[in-house]
Amino acid sequence: MLQFLRPLAMGLLLLASVARASDVKFEGFDFPTTAAVGNQTLVLNGVAASSILSTRSTVVAFYLPSKQTTMEGATGIKGPKRIQFYMLRAVSAKDLANAMLDRIRQNVSTEEFSANVIATSQLGAVFGQRSRVSKGDLVVIDYNPVEKSTEFTLNGKRLGDPIAGEAFFPMMMKVWIGPKVRDSTREGLLGLTRLEG
């Protein structure tokens, strides 16, 4: 019996090592090349470090239905989408929410912001249940096109209530790829810089 199990075990180990090898490593964090949101498989569009809180604070990845190299393409593509980021340092949850809100204000038009003021005002409530986010914490932001809502999780646990509306998720994307974002962050997330697998 052992003689049959040994090749099976070796095959499983080989598959696991291949799967790990297909991940992208960035700043010490592993990002799978695909992610499942709902019943759809998304592809890793890009990864970048971000100074959302004045200094390098997060490592961010975008997952989209297909590769996009422009802000308009990434925000406009239909279907589920994912933003995920790891914290590079511990910060106040309130400061993180406020920094995202400030970035939204800076990177969307006045009309777009005014039309979605209710959705953006809910961002603080999402993180309001916690006092801090810690170094190494994983935040995932998923857009569900069926429900037309955006859901936040922290280390796999849901944060707050989903935020309704189709327009909110593209605004969240502009926190990292908007016109007033650092070029290196935008280019990384739009897949314009080479990543090591």
Residue, then its C-alpha position, 0 to 999 in steps of 0.5 A: m500500500l505504501q508503494f502506491l501512496r508514496p508517488l501520490a504524496m510526491g505528486l501532491l507535494l509537486l503540485a503544491s510547490v508549483a502553486r506556490a511558485s506561481d504566486v507573486k512575491f512583493e515586499g515579502f508578501d505572496f499574491p496568488t496570480t488568480a483569485a475567486v470572487g463569487n463564481q468568477t476567477l479574476v487575474l492579478n492585474g498588478v501589485a504596488a507599495s502605497s504611501i496612503l498614510s504619508t509613508r509606505s503603509t500598504v502593499v496593494a494588489f488589484y484582481l480584475p476579470s482581465k488585464q487592464t493597463t489604464m485607469e479607465g479600463a480598470t475602473g470601467i471593466k464589468g464584473p467582480k473585482r478585488i482590491q487587497f492590501y497588507m499593512l506594512r505598519a500598525v495604524s489607527a483604523k480611523d486614520l486609515a479610513n480618513a486617508m482613503l476618504d481624502r484620496i477619494r476626494q482628491n482623485v474623483s470629480t466634485e460631481e462624482f463625489s457629490a453623487n456618492v456622498i452617502a456611500t463614501s460616508q459609510l467608509g468610516a463605519v466600515f472601520g469603526q468597529r476596530s481601533r487599530v489595524s496591525k502590521g501584516d493585517l490583510v484587508v480585502i475589498d470585493y465588488n459583487p456585481v450581482e448585489k451591486s455592493t462592495e464588501f470589506t474583510l479584515n483577515g477573513k472577517r467581514l468589516g461593517d455592512p456592504i456599501a451599496g452602489e455600482a459607483f463606489f468601487p471604482m472610486m475606491m480603486k482611484v485611491w490607488i490609481g487615480p490621477k493624483v496618485r504616485d506614478s509608481t503605485r499606479e503603474g504597479l497596479l496597472g501591470l506596467t512594472r515587471l513583477e517577479g513570480 
